[in-house]
Amino acid sequence: MPIYEYEHDGVPCHLGKVFEVQQSIHDDAATVCPDCEGTIHRIISHTNVNTPKGNAELRDLGFSKLVKRDDGIYENVTARKGESKIMERGKSETMPDFSKIIKD
């Protein structure tokens, strides 16, 4: 469940001026503090999204990144040792070998 941040409209209680509440995404925003019953409002908080930064990190995580270079021609910018750097549509020998990457 998501964690939402709320801010007191008046004098804060022991929860502080800003506090967090874990609630369903389908729940309506709270308007009353669960502790002091004062009025509150939900505020927009920062999110943390962690995405791979570069091709090497993508490769290390097991991803293959293909960049279109021409009609039917793709460059495998995450090519591993023994893999073709260029992939051509219709030529299976240029496809990445996913059996080496995907493990059960």
N, C-alpha and C positions, 0 to 999 in steps of 0.2 A: 504494500500500500504506500502511496505517496505521503511525503511529509510536507505540510504546509506551514508557512510562517504567518503569525498574526501579531498585530500591534494594538496595544491598549489605546483607546481614545482619550482616556483621562489619566488618573493616577494609577501607576502600575502596582500590581500585587507582588507577592514573593516570586511569581513566575518571571518577572522582569517586564520591561517595556515591550520587548519583542520576544515571543516564545513560539515553539513548534508544536504542532498537533498532527498525529498520524491519523488519516482518515481516507475513506474510499474516494476515488475520483468522481464517483457518482453522487456523493453527499453534497448538500448545499453548504456554502461557506458559513462558518459559525459567526454569530453576531454577539454572543455573550461569553465572557471568560468562564471556563469550567471551574476556576478556583474562587474568584471574588465576585463573579456575576456582573462585572462591569462591562461596558460596551467595547467591542473590539472590531477590527476589520482585517481581512486577509491582505497581505502585501505580496508583491512580486519579488521573488528572491532569485539569486544567482543559481544557475544549474551547472553541473559538472558533466561534460561529455568528453570522454577520452577516446580519441580516434588515432589510428596509426599515423605517424607523421611522414614517413617516406617509403620508398619502394623496398628497401632492405628490411624494414620492420614488417611490412606486409608479407614479404617472402618468409621471414622468420616465423610469422604466425600461421603460415600454411596457405596463404592466398596467392593467386596468380593474377597479375594485372596485365591486360592486353590493351595496347594503344593503337587505334586505327591509323595506318600510314598511307594506304591507298585502297582502292576498291578490292576487297577480299584479302588484303595484306595487313597483318597486325604484328606489332613488335611486342614480344613478351619482355617487359621491363623488369620482371621478377624472375627471370630464367635462372634455374639452378644448374649445377654442374651436370653436363651431359644433355641438357635440353637445348632445343633450337631457339635462337633469339628471334627468329622470324617465323610467324605462323601464316600459312596460306590456306584459304578456304578450299576444301575438297582434298587436301593432302594430309592424311592422317599421321604421316611420319613427322610432321612439323608440330603436332599437338603436344602440349605438356603431358608428361606421364603422371597422371593423378594417382596411380597405384603406389608410387613412391611417397606421395604427400599424404594421402588419406589413410589413416590407421583406424582400426576398430578398437 
